[in-house]
Amino acid sequence: MGLYSAYKQGLMGTWYWYVRKLNAAFPYKTVDGKKFAVFPGVYKPLENEHACADYCREGESVLDLGCGCGVGAIFCAEKAQSVVASDISAAAVKNTQANCETHGIDNVTVFESDMFEKVEGKFDLIVANPPYIAADFASDEQQFATSVRYLPLLFAGVHDHIQDHGRLLVQYPAWFKGSLVKLAKSHGMVLKETKRMPMKSVGLALLSLAYLQVGFRSTFFLFEPEQPRQQADAKTNVSQDRLAA
Ligand SMILES: C[S@@+](CC[C@H](N)C(=O)[O-])C[C@H]1O[C@@H](n2cnc3c(N)ncnc32)[C@H](O)[C@@H]1O
């Protein structure tokens, strides 16, 4: 392991320990008037994540990939016909289930899955708030801020789970736009809209500071398939037929 990787491991390992203690001491977070329980090993929403629901249309099917405490799933569930909420972390799955119960939400199906592994079907909207830091931790409860797998697996699998005219909403820091768009494009997804997340209130900004979650500009990136899958496959087949002729 290089010096920089060792430094990142040490720093983020300490941060995970610190967040666990803070979450245990302050186990709730009110988001846009709704009170959410946030379990110790689960990401606390501090970036106005609930605003992902602005992209959800009435009656849609939604996938929240990496649901954490369930904030995105629960806000989308108010408009969506059905929501699938999955996470690699068993604690996050239990946390989302608990918050669905508290808020009387019954159109959200929650289960453990490593990215798309156990996800079936195609969705109108996929919401993804990936870990922002590229570092490799083994524990399932240490995947909410660090991962080297989330984004590559997201784009590698998205075509199998998005409707032809569906949308993928990714929340990520603004200054990674270039690499995000490049990765998306290499998997046939195009950027349709970029929007900064809503301004934080003073209270939320102070809480973010306490969690040492500062210094980046969270942004919504909305992607769509470049062309529907069947058309893309048909085009490839025609080219192959031409080559064979
Ligand atoms: C930044 S948190 C976002 C949580 C929630 N969506 C929110 O906005 O509050 C990232 C989430 O992705 C989950 N995650 C990370 N790697 C994953 C993987 N390989 N498969 C599924 N979920 C993963 C984490 O456990 C964590 O709950």
The ligand as a Tripos MOL2 file, in Angstrom:
@<TRIPOS>MOLECULE
LIG
   27    29     1     0     0
SMALL
NO_CHARGES

@<TRIPOS>ATOM
      1 C1        -23.5550    8.3200    0.5830 C.3       1 LIG1
      2 S1        -24.5180    6.9980    1.1680 S.3       1 LIG1
      3 C2        -26.1400    7.4760    0.6000 C.3       1 LIG1
      4 C3        -27.2590    6.8860    1.4010 C.3       1 LIG1
      5 C4        -28.6630    7.3950    0.9890 C.3       1 LIG1
      6 N1        -28.9440    7.1160   -0.3880 N.3       1 LIG1
      7 C5        -28.7520    8.8750    1.2450 C.2       1 LIG1
      8 O1        -28.7540    9.6410    0.2710 O.co2     1 LIG1
      9 O2        -28.8290    9.2590    2.4240 O.co2     1 LIG1
     10 C6        -24.0790    5.6730    0.0480 C.3       1 LIG1
     11 C7        -24.8540    4.3720    0.3020 C.3       1 LIG1
     12 O3        -24.4660    3.4150   -0.6820 O.3       1 LIG1
     13 C8        -24.2940    2.1710   -0.0560 C.3       1 LIG1
     14 N2        -23.3540    1.3650   -0.8570 N.ar      1 LIG1
     15 C9        -22.0220    1.5230   -1.0000 C.ar      1 LIG1
     16 N3        -21.5080    0.5590   -1.7610 N.ar      1 LIG1
     17 C10       -22.5490   -0.2210   -2.1480 C.ar      1 LIG1
     18 C11       -22.6710   -1.4040   -2.9590 C.ar      1 LIG1
     19 N4        -21.5840   -1.9680   -3.5010 N.pl3     1 LIG1
     20 N5        -23.8860   -1.9230   -3.1470 N.ar      1 LIG1
     21 C12       -24.9790   -1.3630   -2.5690 C.ar      1 LIG1
     22 N6        -24.9430   -0.2680   -1.7820 N.ar      1 LIG1
     23 C13       -23.7390    0.3030   -1.5710 C.ar      1 LIG1
     24 C14       -23.7480    2.5010    1.3220 C.3       1 LIG1
     25 O4        -23.8960    1.4430    2.2390 O.3       1 LIG1
     26 C15       -24.5550    3.7500    1.6530 C.3       1 LIG1
     27 O5        -25.7510    3.4400    2.3240 O.3       1 LIG1
@<TRIPOS>BOND
     1     1     2 1
     2     2     3 1
     3     2    10 1
     4     3     4 1
     5     4     5 1
     6     5     6 1
     7     5     7 1
     8     7     8 2
     9     7     9 1
    10    10    11 1
    11    11    12 1
    12    11    26 1
    13    12    13 1
    14    13    14 1
    15    13    24 1
    16    14    15 ar
    17    14    23 ar
    18    15    16 ar
    19    16    17 ar
    20    17    18 ar
    21    17    23 ar
    22    18    19 1
    23    18    20 ar
    24    20    21 ar
    25    21    22 ar
    26    22    23 ar
    27    24    25 1
    28    24    26 1
    29    26    27 1
@<TRIPOS>SUBSTRUCTURE
     1 LIG1         1 GROUP 0 **** ****
